[in-house]
Amino acid sequence: MPPPRKKGRGWLFAIIAAVMVVLVGGGGVYAVSLLSGGGTQPEDVLPASTLAYVRVDLDPAANQKLALFGLARKFSATRDSFTGDDPRKALFELMRKDSRDLAKVDYARDVEPWIGDRIGFGVLAPRAGSNTPEAVLAVQVTDETGARAGLAKLNAGGEMKGLAFREDYALLASTQAAADGYAKAPPLAQNSDFAGDLKALGEPGVLSFWGNVGQIAKIAGGAVPTDQGTLEMIKNVRFAGALRFDTGYAELSGISRGAPVQGATDPEAVRLADLPDSTVGALSISGLGDAFGKQWPQLTKMAESSGGQAFTDFVTRAQQSYGIALPADLVTLLGKNLTVAVDEQGLDGDLPNVGAVLTTDPAKAQEVVAKLERFVADSGTAAPQIAKVAADGKLVLASSQDYAGRLAADGTLGDSETFAQAIPDADSATAALFVDLDKLEKYYLRSVSGEERANLQTLRAVGLSASQSGDTTSFSLRVLFN
């Protein structure tokens, strides 16, 4: 029985996905031929009314391509995926193996003469009388006549019936009228929100994306159940992100803007750099106490709406029986910063070295901990003994007294080259996560071998950091390679 025929916009999404395969699968043989950069971007031709946008660039800045190809050669899955001097051809042939739609399309004759390096995909509000969002695809072309014929073959039987040209791009839309309208509309690059967000984002890398969350939520309608309170909170929120490469790491960087400020007005920087240099993993978040206190009325309302009277009864019993005052005690416990860490020492034993550093009033925090310990004991739950060390402006809780003492002292994790590259903004980030895979790999490599083992050994560390300034939150996710 022949495989089912792909319909609709499937081939369009296949192209976007396939271009990503090229981006992570190409070899160094393409680096010389892909060093130009610059030129018209998809946002210069897509309409300004675009609500969500994804851009893939096979011709980014030279440093991006060289780093990308260098990283691709480290993995067996991408090292030998493509041969020759045209990654787009290798990509097309890979796609054609699983697609009846492309069986009669010849790359050299029907695609190569006109295809460019960039693709942009946009989502717009539904047309009047429709509940389905509109989609538009911008494909960079080098020859309009060839593109018209080639796209007709690629889109045979598809839903994108409209085709128009703008500058050096083909615009595909659901109808010819829509395509013609998009070709004449002000471009997305002139949308002030979009332009400001992309400027704040910086280098767009090999892939970038943008979206207006509030507007997307509106057109989603009943497809994504959202209460009015949530819609009010996100009505002005937008996000933007980019995938970038550098020597030794890949980075997904992003920003969100327009959200109401919910947390601390001026949260302090994370405390990861002060941990012991034997740390294998840690999470640090600042401003949780302040944020929890501010959000308590809303959290209480949500809990009561979902759990009825049970939540109110629990809060009352906690206060009457154990003196646990909510939210005050949790605000004290979470404090200005909460850092949780796992140490390399002890991972082979029965009880790993795990601990938390609470930047708060240590005396008040110890009182809260004592209340919680009484609560746990009366519940019948067997809980391990918690070691405690009170220091200047912080309380340390750990699985052993020795580790608690080490966490209370000033550590040197910040001096580690791996940490510095994974969390480059440790002195300003207000939330961060760090995992040293080189220190952990001896545990998870035991069950793998061959190429899978070699690929895993290439991974060095993971770092995620975020910071907030006004209504703008920025984040960086880095994967480091050996």
KETOR-769789 format. One record per residue (C-alpha): residue number from 1; residue in one letter; x negated, y negated, z. Coordinates in Angstrom, 1 decimal. Each point is the difference from the previous one (the first is absolute). Layout:
R;seq;type;east;north;up
R;NUM;a;X;Y;Z
...
This chain:
R;seq;type;east;north;up
R;1;m;0.0;0.0;0.0
R;2;p;-1.6;-3.3;-1.0
R;3;p;-0.6;-2.6;2.7
R;4;p;2.6;-2.7;0.4
R;5;r;-0.4;-3.0;-2.1
R;6;k;-1.1;-3.1;1.8
R;7;k;2.5;-2.8;-0.2
R;8;g;0.5;-3.6;0.9
R;9;r;-3.0;-2.0;1.1
R;10;g;-2.0;3.0;0.9
R;11;w;-2.6;-0.6;-2.5
R;12;l;-0.5;-3.6;1.1
R;13;f;-0.7;1.1;3.6
R;14;a;-2.2;2.8;-1.4
R;15;i;-2.1;-2.6;-1.7
R;16;i;-0.4;-2.0;3.2
R;17;a;-0.9;3.2;2.0
R;18;a;-2.3;1.2;-2.7
R;19;v;-1.9;-3.3;-0.1
R;20;m;-0.6;0.5;3.7
R;21;v;-1.5;3.4;-0.8
R;22;v;-2.4;-1.8;-2.3
R;23;l;-0.9;-2.5;2.7
R;24;v;-1.0;2.7;2.4
R;25;g;-1.1;2.6;-2.5
R;26;g;-2.2;-1.8;-2.4
R;27;g;-3.7;0.7;-0.1
R;28;g;-3.0;-2.3;-0.2
R;29;v;-0.1;0.4;-3.8
R;30;y;2.8;-2.6;-0.3
R;31;a;-1.6;-2.6;2.2
R;32;v;-1.9;-1.7;-2.9
R;33;s;3.0;-0.3;-2.2
R;34;l;2.3;-1.4;2.7
R;35;l;-1.9;-2.9;1.4
R;36;s;1.8;-3.0;-1.6
R;37;g;2.6;-0.9;2.6
R;38;g;2.1;-3.2;-0.2
R;39;g;2.8;-0.7;-2.6
R;40;t;3.7;-0.2;0.2
R;41;q;1.6;1.9;2.9
R;42;p;3.5;1.6;0.0
R;43;e;1.3;-2.7;2.4
R;44;d;-0.7;-2.5;-2.8
R;45;v;2.7;1.6;-2.2
R;46;l;2.5;1.6;2.4
R;47;p;2.9;-2.3;1.0
R;48;a;-0.1;-2.2;3.1
R;49;s;3.2;1.7;1.3
R;50;t;-1.9;3.2;0.6
R;51;l;0.6;1.2;3.6
R;52;a;-2.5;2.9;0.1
R;53;y;-3.1;0.4;-2.0
R;54;v;-2.8;2.5;-0.6
R;55;r;-3.1;-0.6;-2.1
R;56;v;-2.6;2.5;-1.1
R;57;d;-3.2;-1.3;-1.6
R;58;l;-2.4;2.2;-1.9
R;59;d;-2.2;-3.1;-0.5
R;60;p;-0.5;-1.5;3.4
R;61;a;-3.1;-1.9;1.1
R;62;a;-3.3;1.7;-0.7
R;63;n;-0.8;0.7;3.6
R;64;q;3.3;1.7;0.5
R;65;k;-0.5;2.4;-2.9
R;66;l;-3.6;0.9;0.8
R;67;a;0.9;0.7;3.6
R;68;l;3.1;2.0;-1.1
R;69;f;-2.0;2.2;-2.4
R;70;g;-2.7;0.5;2.6
R;71;l;2.5;1.3;2.5
R;72;a;1.8;2.1;-2.6
R;73;r;-3.2;2.0;-0.6
R;74;k;-0.1;1.1;3.6
R;75;f;3.1;2.2;-0.3
R;76;s;0.3;3.2;-1.9
R;77;a;3.6;-0.8;-1.1
R;78;t;-1.1;-3.2;-1.7
R;79;r;-3.6;0.7;-0.9
R;80;d;0.7;1.9;-3.2
R;81;s;3.6;-0.8;-0.7
R;82;f;-0.6;-2.1;-3.1
R;83;t;-2.6;0.2;-2.8
R;84;g;-0.7;-2.1;-3.0
R;85;d;0.1;-3.8;-0.1
R;86;d;3.7;-0.8;0.3
R;87;p;1.6;0.7;3.4
R;88;r;3.4;-0.8;-1.5
R;89;k;-0.2;2.8;-2.5
R;90;a;-0.9;2.5;2.8
R;91;l;2.9;-1.3;1.9
R;92;f;2.4;0.3;-2.9
R;93;e;-1.0;3.6;-0.7
R;94;l;0.5;0.9;3.6
R;95;m;3.5;-1.5;-0.1
R;96;r;0.9;1.7;-3.2
R;97;k;-0.6;3.5;1.4
R;98;d;3.1;-0.3;2.2
R;99;s;2.3;-2.1;-2.2
R;100;r;2.1;1.1;-3.0
R;101;d;0.6;-3.7;-0.7
R;102;l;-3.7;-0.5;-0.8
R;103;a;-0.5;3.2;-1.9
R;104;k;0.2;-1.7;-3.4
R;105;v;-1.9;-3.1;1.0
R;106;d;-3.6;-0.2;-1.2
R;107;y;-2.2;-2.2;2.2
R;108;a;-2.5;-1.0;-2.7
R;109;r;2.8;-0.8;-2.5
R;110;d;2.9;-1.3;2.2
R;111;v;-1.6;-1.4;3.2
R;112;e;-3.7;-0.9;-0.2
R;113;p;0.3;-2.7;-2.7
R;114;w;2.2;-2.2;2.1
R;115;i;-0.2;0.8;3.7
R;116;g;-1.6;-2.5;2.3
R;117;d;-1.4;0.3;3.6
R;118;r;2.8;-1.3;2.2
R;119;i;3.5;1.0;1.0
R;120;g;2.4;-1.9;2.2
R;121;f;3.4;1.2;1.2
R;122;g;2.7;-2.3;1.4
R;123;v;3.3;0.5;1.8
R;124;l;2.7;-2.7;-0.3
R;125;a;3.5;-0.5;1.4
R;126;p;2.8;1.9;-1.8
R;127;r;1.9;-1.6;-2.8
R;128;a;3.4;-1.4;0.6
R;129;g;2.5;2.8;0.5
R;130;s;-2.7;2.6;0.7
R;131;n;-1.4;1.5;3.2
R;132;t;-3.2;1.3;-1.6
R;133;p;-3.2;-2.2;0.2
R;134;e;-1.5;-0.9;-3.3
R;135;a;-3.5;1.2;-0.9
R;136;v;-2.5;-1.5;-2.4
R;137;l;-3.3;1.4;-1.1
R;138;a;-2.9;-2.1;-1.3
R;139;v;-2.6;1.9;-2.0
R;140;q;-3.1;-1.7;-1.3
R;141;v;-0.4;0.5;-3.7
R;142;t;-2.7;-0.8;-2.6
R;143;d;2.2;0.3;-3.1
R;144;e;3.7;-0.9;0.0
R;145;t;0.9;2.0;-3.1
R;146;g;-1.7;3.1;1.2
R;147;a;1.5;-0.4;3.5
R;148;r;3.5;-0.3;-1.4
R;149;a;-0.4;3.3;-1.9
R;150;g;-1.8;1.7;2.8
R;151;l;2.4;-1.0;2.7
R;152;a;2.9;1.1;-2.1
R;153;k;-1.4;3.5;0.0
R;154;l;-0.9;-0.1;3.7
R;155;n;3.4;-1.3;1.0
R;156;a;2.1;2.3;-2.3
R;157;g;3.2;0.7;1.8
R;158;g;-0.9;-2.2;3.0
R;159;e;2.0;-2.7;1.8
R;160;m;-2.3;-2.9;-0.9
R;161;k;1.8;-1.0;-3.2
R;162;g;-1.4;-3.6;-0.1
R;163;l;-3.4;-1.0;-1.3
R;164;a;-1.5;-3.5;-0.2
R;165;f;-3.5;-1.4;-0.1
R;166;r;-1.5;-2.7;2.1
R;167;e;-3.6;-1.1;-0.5
R;168;d;-1.9;3.4;-0.2
R;169;y;2.6;2.1;1.9
R;170;a;3.0;2.1;-1.1
R;171;l;3.0;-0.5;2.3
R;172;l;2.4;2.9;0.3
R;173;a;3.4;-0.4;1.6
R;174;s;3.4;1.7;0.1
R;175;t;1.4;-2.1;-2.9
R;176;q;-1.3;-2.1;-2.8
R;177;a;1.7;-3.1;1.4
R;178;a;-1.7;0.6;3.4
R;179;a;-3.5;0.5;-1.7
R;180;d;0.5;-3.2;-2.0
R;181;g;1.0;-1.9;3.1
R;182;y;-3.0;1.2;2.0
R;183;a;-2.3;-1.0;-2.8
R;184;k;1.3;-3.6;0.2
R;185;a;0.4;-0.3;3.7
R;186;p;-2.5;-1.8;2.3
R;187;p;-2.7;2.5;1.0
R;188;l;-0.3;1.6;3.4
R;189;a;-3.4;-1.7;0.4
R;190;q;2.0;-3.3;0.3
R;191;n;2.1;1.3;2.9
R;192;s;-1.3;-2.0;2.9
R;193;d;0.5;2.8;2.6
R;194;f;-1.7;2.5;-2.2
R;195;a;-2.9;-2.3;-0.9
R;196;g;-0.6;-1.0;3.6
R;197;d;0.1;3.6;1.2
R;198;l;-2.4;1.2;-2.6
R;199;k;-2.4;-2.9;0.8
R;200;a;0.1;0.9;3.6
R;201;l;-0.6;3.7;-0.9
R;202;g;-3.2;-0.7;-1.9
R;203;e;-1.7;2.4;-2.4
R;204;p;2.8;2.0;-1.7
R;205;g;-2.2;3.1;-0.6
R;206;v;1.0;2.8;-2.3
R;207;l;3.6;0.1;1.3
R;208;s;2.1;-2.6;1.6
R;209;f;3.6;-0.3;1.0
R;210;w;2.5;-2.6;1.3
R;211;g;3.5;-0.1;1.2
R;212;n;2.7;-2.3;1.5
R;213;v;1.3;2.2;2.8
R;214;g;3.1;-2.1;0.8
R;215;q;1.1;0.0;-3.6
R;216;i;-0.7;3.7;-0.5
R;217;a;2.1;0.8;3.1
R;218;k;2.9;-2.0;-1.5
R;219;i;0.0;1.8;-3.3
R;220;a;-0.5;3.4;1.7
R;221;g;3.5;-0.5;1.5
R;222;g;1.4;3.2;1.6
R;223;a;-2.9;2.1;-1.3
R;224;v;-2.0;-1.0;3.1
R;225;p;2.2;-0.5;3.1
R;226;t;-1.1;-3.2;1.7
R;227;d;1.8;-1.9;2.7
R;228;q;0.5;-3.7;-0.2
R;229;g;-2.6;-0.7;2.7
R;230;t;-2.7;1.8;-1.9
R;231;l;1.0;-1.8;-3.3
R;232;e;-0.3;-3.3;1.8
R;233;m;-3.5;0.9;1.3
R;234;i;-1.3;1.0;-3.5
R;235;k;1.8;-2.5;-2.2
R;236;n;-3.1;-2.1;-0.6
R;237;v;-2.6;2.9;0.2
R;238;r;-2.3;0.6;-3.0
R;239;f;-3.0;2.4;-0.3
R;240;a;-2.9;0.3;-2.3
R;241;g;-2.9;2.5;-0.2
R;242;a;-3.0;1.1;-2.1
R;243;l;-2.1;3.2;-0.4
R;244;r;-3.7;-0.9;-0.1
R;245;f;-3.2;1.9;-0.2
R;246;d;-3.5;-0.8;1.2
R;247;t;-3.2;1.9;0.4
R;248;g;0.8;2.6;2.7
R;249;y;3.7;-0.6;0.5
R;250;a;3.5;-0.4;-1.4
R;251;e;2.2;-2.7;1.5
R;252;l;3.7;-0.6;-0.1
R;253;s;0.5;-3.6;1.2
R;254;g;3.3;-1.8;0.4
R;255;i;2.0;-2.8;1.6
R;256;s;3.5;-0.7;1.0
R;257;r;1.5;-3.4;0.4
R;258;g;3.2;-1.6;1.2
R;259;a;0.9;2.2;2.9
R;260;p;1.0;-1.6;3.3
R;261;v;-2.8;-0.1;2.5
R;262;q;0.9;2.6;2.6
R;263;g;-3.3;0.8;1.9
R;264;a;-2.4;-2.0;2.0
R;265;t;-0.6;-3.6;-1.2
R;266;d;-3.7;0.4;0.2
R;267;p;-1.0;3.7;0.4
R;268;e;-3.6;0.7;0.8
R;269;a;-2.3;2.1;-2.2
R;270;v;-0.1;3.8;0.3
R;271;r;-2.4;1.7;2.4
R;272;l;-1.3;2.8;-2.1
R;273;a;-3.5;-1.3;-0.3
R;274;d;-0.5;0.3;3.7
R;275;l;0.6;3.8;0.0
R;276;p;-2.7;2.6;0.4
R;277;d;-1.9;0.7;-3.2
R;278;s;1.0;3.7;0.4
R;279;t;3.7;-0.9;-0.7
R;280;v;1.5;2.1;-2.8
R;281;g;3.4;-1.7;-0.1
R;282;a;1.6;-3.1;1.5
R;283;l;3.1;-2.2;-0.2
R;284;s;0.1;-3.5;1.3
R;285;i;3.0;-2.4;0.0
R;286;s;0.2;-3.5;1.4
R;287;g;3.1;-1.9;1.1
R;288;l;2.2;3.1;0.7
R;289;g;1.0;-1.2;3.5
R;290;d;1.1;-3.4;-1.3
R;291;a;1.8;1.4;-2.9
R;292;f;1.8;2.6;2.1
R;293;g;1.2;-2.6;2.4
R;294;k;1.3;-2.2;-2.7
R;295;q;1.8;2.8;-1.8
R;296;w;1.4;1.7;3.1
R;297;p;3.5;-1.5;-0.4
R;298;q;0.2;1.2;-3.6
R;299;l;-1.5;3.4;0.9
R;300;t;2.6;0.3;2.8
R;301;k;2.8;-0.8;-2.4
R;302;m;-1.2;2.6;-2.5
R;303;a;-0.4;2.7;2.7
R;304;e;3.4;-0.7;1.5
R;305;s;1.7;0.1;-3.4
R;306;s;-1.6;3.4;-0.8
R;307;g;0.0;1.6;3.5
R;308;g;2.9;-1.6;1.6
R;309;q;-0.1;-0.4;3.8
R;310;a;-2.8;2.5;0.4
R;311;f;-2.7;-2.5;-0.6
R;312;t;1.4;-2.5;2.4
R;313;d;0.3;2.7;2.6
R;314;f;-3.6;1.1;-0.5
R;315;v;-1.3;-3.5;0.5
R;316;t;2.1;-0.4;3.1
R;317;r;-1.2;3.3;1.6
R;318;a;-3.6;-0.8;-0.9
R;319;q;0.2;-3.2;1.9
R;320;q;2.0;1.3;3.0
R;321;s;-2.0;3.3;0.5
R;322;y;-3.5;-0.9;-1.0
R;323;g;-0.1;-3.8;-0.1
R;324;i;-0.8;0.0;-3.7
R;325;a;1.1;-3.4;-1.3
R;326;l;0.7;-0.2;-3.7
R;327;p;-1.3;-1.7;-2.0
R;328;a;-2.4;-1.7;2.5
R;329;d;-1.9;3.2;0.9
R;330;l;-0.5;1.1;-3.6
R;331;v;-1.1;-3.6;-0.9
R;332;t;-2.6;0.3;2.7
R;333;l;-1.2;3.4;-1.1
R;334;l;-0.3;-0.9;-3.7
R;335;g;-1.6;-3.3;0.9
R;336;k;-2.0;-2.1;-2.4
R;337;n;-1.6;3.1;-1.7
R;338;l;0.4;3.7;0.0
R;339;t;-2.9;2.2;-1.3
R;340;v;0.3;3.8;-0.2
R;341;a;-3.2;2.0;-0.8
R;342;v;-1.2;3.6;-0.5
R;343;d;-3.7;0.8;0.6
R;344;e;-2.2;2.4;-1.9
R;345;q;-1.2;1.4;3.3
R;346;g;2.4;2.6;1.3
R;347;l;1.7;0.9;-3.2
R;348;d;-1.3;3.5;0.3
R;349;g;1.3;0.4;3.6
R;350;d;3.3;0.7;1.5
R;351;l;0.7;-3.7;0.9
R;352;p;-1.1;-2.5;-2.6
R;353;n;-1.2;-3.5;1.1
R;354;v;3.1;-2.1;-0.7
R;355;g;0.6;-3.4;1.6
R;356;a;1.8;-3.4;-0.2
R;357;v;-1.4;-3.4;0.8
R;358;l;2.8;-2.4;1.2
R;359;t;-1.0;-3.7;-0.2
R;360;t;2.3;-1.3;2.7
R;361;d;0.1;-0.7;3.8
R;362;p;-1.6;3.2;1.3
R;363;a;1.6;-0.2;3.5
R;364;k;3.5;-0.4;-1.4
R;365;a;-0.6;2.6;-2.7
R;366;q;-1.1;2.6;2.7
R;367;e;3.3;-0.6;1.8
R;368;v;1.9;0.7;-3.2
R;369;v;-2.0;3.1;-0.6
R;370;a;0.7;1.2;3.5
R;371;k;3.8;-0.4;-0.5
R;372;l;-0.2;1.9;-3.3
R;373;e;-2.0;2.8;1.7
R;374;r;2.7;0.4;2.6
R;375;f;2.7;0.1;-2.7
R;376;v;-1.8;2.7;-1.9
R;377;a;-0.7;2.1;3.2
R;378;d;3.7;-0.1;1.0
R;379;s;1.0;1.0;-3.5
R;380;g;-1.7;3.4;0.4
R;381;t;-2.4;-0.6;-2.9
R;382;a;-3.6;1.2;0.6
R;383;a;-2.2;-2.9;-0.8
R;384;p;-3.8;0.0;0.0
R;385;q;-1.9;-2.2;2.4
R;386;i;-0.8;-3.4;-1.4
R;387;a;-3.3;-1.6;0.9
R;388;k;0.1;-3.8;0.6
R;389;v;-2.6;-2.7;0.0
R;390;a;1.0;-3.6;0.6
R;391;a;-2.4;-2.6;-1.5
R;392;d;0.1;-3.7;-0.6
R;393;g;3.2;-0.7;-1.9
R;394;k;0.7;3.6;-0.9
R;395;l;1.1;3.4;1.2
R;396;v;-1.4;3.2;-1.5
R;397;l;1.9;3.2;0.1
R;398;a;-1.7;3.2;-1.3
R;399;s;-0.1;3.8;0.1
R;400;s;-3.2;0.0;2.1
R;401;q;-1.6;-2.4;2.5
R;402;d;-3.3;0.1;-2.1
R;403;y;1.8;-1.1;-3.1
R;404;a;2.0;-2.6;1.8
R;405;g;-3.3;-1.5;1.2
R;406;r;-1.4;0.0;-3.5
R;407;l;3.1;-1.7;-1.4
R;408;a;-0.2;-2.7;2.7
R;409;a;-3.6;-0.9;-1.0
R;410;d;-0.9;-1.9;-3.1
R;411;g;-0.6;2.4;-2.8
R;412;t;-1.8;-0.4;-3.3
R;413;l;2.4;1.4;-2.6
R;414;g;0.0;-3.4;-1.6
R;415;d;-3.7;0.4;-0.9
R;416;s;0.8;3.1;-2.1
R;417;e;-0.4;-0.6;-3.8
R;418;t;2.9;2.4;-0.6
R;419;f;2.3;-1.9;2.4
R;420;a;-1.0;-3.4;-1.4
R;421;q;0.8;1.0;-3.6
R;422;a;3.3;1.7;1.0
R;423;i;1.2;-2.9;2.1
R;424;p;-1.7;-3.1;-1.4
R;425;d;2.2;-2.4;1.9
R;426;a;-0.2;1.6;3.4
R;427;d;-0.7;-3.4;1.6
R;428;s;3.3;-1.5;-1.3
R;429;a;2.4;3.0;-0.6
R;430;t;2.8;0.3;2.4
R;431;a;0.7;3.7;-0.7
R;432;a;-2.4;2.6;-1.2
R;433;l;-0.5;3.8;-0.5
R;434;f;-3.3;1.7;-0.5
R;435;v;-0.9;3.7;-0.6
R;436;d;-3.5;1.2;-0.5
R;437;l;0.4;3.0;-2.3
R;438;d;-3.7;0.8;0.1
R;439;k;0.3;0.7;3.7
R;440;l;3.1;2.1;-0.4
R;441;e;-0.7;2.0;-3.2
R;442;k;-1.7;2.9;1.8
R;443;y;3.4;0.8;1.5
R;444;y;2.1;-0.1;-3.2
R;445;l;-2.6;1.3;-2.4
R;446;r;0.0;3.4;1.7
R;447;s;3.0;1.2;-2.0
R;448;v;-1.0;-1.3;-3.5
R;449;s;-2.7;0.9;-2.4
R;450;g;-1.3;-0.7;-3.6
R;451;e;1.1;-3.1;-1.8
R;452;e;2.6;-0.9;2.6
R;453;r;-2.6;0.0;2.7
R;454;a;-2.3;-2.1;-2.2
R;455;n;2.7;-2.5;-0.7
R;456;l;0.9;-0.3;3.7
R;457;q;-3.6;-0.5;0.9
R;458;t;0.0;-3.0;-2.3
R;459;l;2.4;-1.8;2.3
R;460;r;-1.7;-2.1;2.6
R;461;a;2.5;-2.0;2.0
R;462;v;3.4;-1.8;0.0
R;463;g;0.6;-3.5;1.2
R;464;l;3.3;-1.9;0.2
R;465;s;0.2;-3.5;1.3
R;466;a;2.6;-2.7;0.1
R;467;s;0.3;-3.6;1.2
R;468;q;2.7;-2.7;0.2
R;469;s;-0.1;-3.7;-0.6
R;470;g;3.4;-1.7;0.2
R;471;d;2.4;1.9;-2.2
R;472;t;-2.7;1.7;-1.9
R;473;t;-1.2;3.5;0.8
R;474;s;-3.0;1.4;-1.8
R;475;f;-1.3;3.6;0.0
R;476;s;-2.9;2.0;-1.4
R;477;l;-0.2;3.8;-0.3
R;478;r;-3.5;1.2;-0.9
R;479;v;-1.1;3.6;-0.8
R;480;l;-3.8;0.3;0.2
R;481;f;-2.0;2.5;-1.9
R;482;n;-3.4;1.6;0.5
